[in-house]
Amino acid sequence: MTGQPLERDRLILLDFAPEVVGIASQPFWLHWRDEEEKRRHAPDYFARLADGRARVVDVRRGRCRRADRAGVRRDRTGLLGGGLGVRHAGVPDPVFMANLRWLARYRHGRCGREADVVERLMEVFRQPHGLREGAEEAGDVLRVLPALFHLLWSEKITKAGLEAIPLDHNSESS
C-alpha cells in the first residue's frame, strides 16, 4: 500500500473523531542536520482537539526503501512531542476503514438536513434494524439513505460491528 491511501485513511479517521475540531495537512517543516547532510520532514497532519490540545500525526508507511531515513524522521518528529501529542499512525483495520470511507461520503450536513426524514429515522432506529429494512420503514429509500448514512457517520445512530463486516443493506444498527 502506498502512502497516499494511508494518509487519506488517517485523514478520514481524524475527521471522524469527535474530539478533533480542526485539521491541517503537512502543516510545517522540520529542518535539521544529520552529520553533514541537511534534512527536512513535514509531518502529515496537525489536529486541533476540542479541549485546546494539539496532535501531530505522522503516517507510517510500513516497509520503506529508505527505512533509515523514515526512522530518523520519526525520531525528529518525536522530538517536538512535548505537549503536542505526536502520534505515529500505522495501517488501520481494513474493514473499519472501508466502512468509514463509505460513510465519509455522507459527512456533510446537507445529507441530514431534511428534519422530517431525520426525525423518522431516529424513531425507526430506536430498535435494531437492518439498514435497508429501517430505511424502507422510514420512507422513500432514495430520499432516506443519504440521511441514514449521515446519521451513522455522525454517530447519532450507532452501529454495531463497524469493525466486523462491511456495511451493506443487511447491516444492523444498535
N, C-alpha and C positions, 0 to 999 in steps of 0.2 A: 504494500500500500504506500502510495506517495504521500508527501507531507500535506498537499493541498486538501485531500479529503479528510485527513485527520484534523487539520486546522478548521475546516468547515464544521466538522462534528463538534469540536471543542467550542466553537462559537455558538452553535445551536444549544449545547449544554449550558453555557453561560447565560444565554438568552432565556432558557427555561427555568433557571434557578431563581426562585422568588427573592432571594437576598441580594441579587445583582440588579443595580439600578442604572448602570452605565457601563459601556464597553468601548475601548479604543483598540484598534488593530495596529500592531507594530508601533507603539506609542513613543518610543525613544530609542536612541542608540547608546550602547555601552562601548567605549573605546579603551584599549589597554595595549601594553607592550608585553609580549611573551618572548623573552630573550631579546633578540634584535628585531623581531617581526612585529609589525603593527597589526592589531586585530580589532575586530568590531563585531557586535552582535545586537540585533533588535529583538527583544522578547516578543512573543506572538501577540499577547493581549495584556491589557491593563483593565481591570474591572473595579468599578466603584461599588461598594456594598452599602446597603440601606443604613447600616449603623455608622457610616462615615469612614470605615476602614477601606483599605485598598488591597487588591490582589494582583500580582503579576503572574501570568501563566505562560509557560514555555511548553510547547507541544513536543513530546518525544517522538521521534520518527523511527524508533526501533533500530535495526541494523543500518548503519550509515557508512558510506565509503570513507568518510573522514571521521571515523568514530572518535579519534583522539581530539580533533577539533571540537566535535559536538560536546565531548566531556568537558573540555576547557570552557566552552560557552556556558554550560550548565553550572560549572563552578563559579564563573564570573557573575552570572545572573544570581546565583545563590548569595554572593557577597552583598548584594543590595538588600537581601532579606529584611532584616530589622523588623519594622512594623508593617512592611508591605505584604507579607504573606506570599512569598514566592512559591509557586506550585509547578512541578514538572509533571505534566499530564501525559499519560500513556494512551493506549488504544481502548476506547470504551466498548462495552458489551455490544456486539453486532445486532442482536435482536432489538435491544432497547434503543439503539441509535436508528435503526430502520423505522421504528415506530415514531421516534421523535422527529426524524426528517419528514415523515408524512404529516404529522400534526403541525409542524412548524409552518406549513403552507397556510394554515388557518389561524396563525397567532394574532393577526391584526384585528382590532376591534370591529372593523367593518363586517367581519364574518359573524359577529354575535350582536349586531345592533337591532335586530328585529325583536323587540321586547316580548311580543306575544309568543314568538317561537321559543325564545329562551325560557320564558316562564313555563311553557308547556313541557319543554324538555326537562327542566328541573323537577317538575311534578312527576313526569313519567319515570325518570331515573332515580327517584327516591328508593325504588326497589330495583334489584339487579335485573338487567335485561341484556339480551344480545343487542349489539349496536343497531343492526338493521331493524330488528323487531321493535325496539324503542323508537327509532326514527319513524317507522311506519305508524306507530301508535300516536306519535306527536303530530303528525300531519303529512303534507306533501314531502316525500323523501328528498327530492331535489332542492327544496327550499330549506329543509330541516338539517340535512347533513353538514353543510358548512358551519352552522351554528353549533351542532353537536361536536364537531371536531375542534372548534374554538373553545368550547367549554371543557373538553378533555385537555387541550393544551394549557388552558389557564387553571386547571385543576379545580374548577367549580363543580365538575362531575369527576369523581375519582375513578381510576381504572385499576382493575386487578390484573396482574400478570403482564404488565407492560414490558417487563424484562423476560418473560417466559416464552411468549409466542408472538409472531407478527400480528398486528391488528388486521382484522377482516370483519365482514358483516356479522359474523357469529361471536365476535369478542364480547365478553361480559363486562358490565360496569359493576362497581361495588358501592 
